[in-house]
Amino acid sequence: MSAGARRARPERGSRCGDERGFIRVGEYGPRHGGEHGSGTVMALAIIAVLLVLAVGATALMQAQAAAGRARLAADLAALGGATALSSILAPAEPCSVARQVAEANGAVLTGCTVEGEDVTVRVVVGVSVLGVGRAASAAARAGPAE
């Protein structure tokens, strides 16, 4: 090719390149076979997986928080009942005190037993996990050390 000669520019839709790798020149630039748009599909799939993982993690955190609230309410209710049982200045019915303490902590007392100086309680805390009503329960015992 001489110094002043220019190569002919291929027209739109024509093939250019060699026998091993043709590139089709289209309206918006080179296109590579059937892979056009595959990056969008891959990005959408990755976003969908991340959303599912985020929703699952949120549900797990909600359930774990409810279980913690139930354990806390059970511990406090048992301590309140044991304190009422052993109180000299203001004795009271331990199960009614345990019920009041459980309700003050957002739980429902489902069981209360008094054996000697020990008070054992069971509580339930309602929680909505992903819009579905669930219940977290816990039990606790309080009394003097053995």
C-alpha positions as CSV (number, residue, x, y, z in Angstrom):
1,M,0.0,0.0,0.0
2,S,1.4,3.4,-0.9
3,A,1.9,6.2,1.6
4,G,-1.0,8.3,0.3
5,A,-3.5,5.5,-0.2
6,R,-6.2,4.8,2.4
7,R,-8.0,1.6,3.2
8,A,-11.6,1.3,2.2
9,R,-13.9,1.6,5.1
10,P,-16.4,-1.4,5.4
11,E,-20.0,-0.6,5.1
12,R,-22.5,-1.3,7.9
13,G,-23.5,-4.9,8.2
14,S,-20.4,-6.1,6.2
15,R,-17.8,-8.5,7.6
16,C,-14.4,-7.4,8.4
17,G,-11.5,-9.3,9.8
18,D,-9.9,-12.5,8.8
19,E,-11.2,-16.1,8.5
20,R,-10.6,-16.9,12.2
21,G,-12.7,-14.2,13.8
22,F,-15.3,-12.2,12.0
23,I,-16.8,-9.2,13.7
24,R,-20.1,-8.0,12.5
25,V,-20.3,-4.2,12.5
26,G,-23.8,-3.1,13.4
27,E,-25.6,0.1,14.1
28,Y,-24.2,0.5,17.6
29,G,-20.7,-1.1,17.1
30,P,-19.3,-4.6,17.1
31,R,-21.5,-7.4,18.2
32,H,-20.1,-10.8,19.4
33,G,-22.4,-13.6,18.3
34,G,-25.2,-14.6,20.7
35,E,-23.6,-13.1,23.8
36,H,-25.3,-9.7,23.4
37,G,-27.2,-8.9,26.6
38,S,-25.8,-11.7,28.6
39,G,-24.1,-9.3,31.1
40,T,-27.6,-7.9,31.9
41,V,-28.9,-11.4,32.6
42,M,-25.9,-12.2,34.8
43,A,-26.3,-8.9,36.7
44,L,-30.0,-9.6,37.3
45,A,-29.2,-13.1,38.6
46,I,-26.6,-11.8,41.0
47,I,-29.0,-9.1,42.3
48,A,-31.7,-11.7,42.8
49,V,-29.4,-14.0,44.8
50,L,-28.3,-11.1,46.9
51,L,-31.9,-10.1,47.6
52,V,-32.8,-13.6,48.7
53,L,-29.8,-13.7,51.0
54,A,-30.7,-10.3,52.5
55,V,-34.3,-11.4,53.1
56,G,-33.1,-14.7,54.7
57,A,-30.7,-12.8,56.9
58,T,-33.4,-10.4,58.0
59,A,-35.7,-13.2,58.9
60,L,-32.9,-14.9,60.9
61,M,-32.2,-11.6,62.8
62,Q,-35.9,-11.1,63.6
63,A,-36.2,-14.6,65.0
64,Q,-33.0,-14.3,67.0
65,A,-34.2,-11.0,68.5
66,A,-37.5,-12.5,69.5
67,A,-35.7,-15.4,71.1
68,G,-33.6,-13.0,73.1
69,R,-36.6,-11.0,74.2
70,A,-38.3,-14.2,75.3
71,R,-35.2,-15.3,77.4
72,L,-35.0,-11.9,78.9
73,A,-38.6,-11.8,79.9
74,A,-38.5,-15.3,81.3
75,D,-35.4,-14.5,83.4
76,L,-36.9,-11.3,84.8
77,A,-40.3,-13.0,85.5
78,A,-38.6,-15.8,87.4
79,L,-36.5,-13.3,89.4
80,G,-39.6,-11.3,90.1
81,G,-41.5,-14.3,91.3
82,A,-38.7,-15.6,93.4
83,T,-38.2,-12.1,95.0
84,A,-41.9,-12.0,95.8
85,L,-41.8,-15.5,97.3
86,S,-38.8,-14.7,99.6
87,S,-39.7,-11.1,100.5
88,I,-40.3,-10.4,104.1
89,L,-41.4,-6.8,103.8
90,A,-43.9,-7.2,100.9
91,P,-44.8,-10.9,100.3
92,A,-46.9,-11.6,97.3
93,E,-48.1,-14.4,95.1
94,P,-45.0,-15.3,93.0
95,C,-46.9,-16.3,89.9
96,S,-49.0,-13.1,89.8
97,V,-45.8,-11.0,90.1
98,A,-44.1,-13.1,87.4
99,R,-47.1,-12.5,85.1
100,Q,-46.9,-8.7,85.7
101,V,-43.1,-8.7,85.0
102,A,-43.6,-10.8,81.9
103,E,-46.3,-8.6,80.5
104,A,-44.2,-5.5,81.3
105,N,-41.5,-7.0,79.1
106,G,-43.9,-7.8,76.2
107,A,-44.3,-11.5,76.9
108,V,-47.2,-13.7,77.9
109,L,-46.7,-16.0,80.9
110,T,-47.8,-19.5,79.9
111,G,-46.6,-21.5,82.9
112,C,-45.6,-20.9,86.5
113,T,-44.6,-23.4,89.1
114,V,-43.4,-23.0,92.7
115,E,-41.4,-25.8,94.2
116,G,-40.1,-24.9,97.6
117,E,-38.2,-21.7,97.2
118,D,-37.8,-22.1,93.4
119,V,-40.0,-20.4,90.8
120,T,-40.0,-21.7,87.3
121,V,-41.8,-19.8,84.5
122,R,-42.5,-20.2,80.8
123,V,-43.2,-17.3,78.6
124,V,-44.0,-16.7,74.9
125,V,-43.2,-13.6,72.8
126,G,-45.0,-13.0,69.6
127,V,-43.0,-12.0,66.5
128,S,-43.7,-11.5,62.8
129,V,-41.0,-13.1,60.7
130,L,-41.4,-12.0,57.0
131,G,-45.1,-11.3,57.6
132,V,-45.8,-14.6,59.2
133,G,-46.8,-14.7,62.9
134,R,-44.5,-16.8,65.0
135,A,-43.9,-17.3,68.7
136,A,-40.6,-17.5,70.6
137,S,-40.7,-19.2,73.9
138,A,-38.4,-19.5,76.8
139,A,-38.2,-20.9,80.3
140,A,-36.3,-19.8,83.4
141,R,-35.9,-20.8,87.0
142,A,-35.0,-18.6,89.9
143,G,-34.4,-19.3,93.6
144,P,-31.6,-19.8,96.1
145,A,-28.4,-21.5,95.0
146,E,-28.3,-25.2,95.9
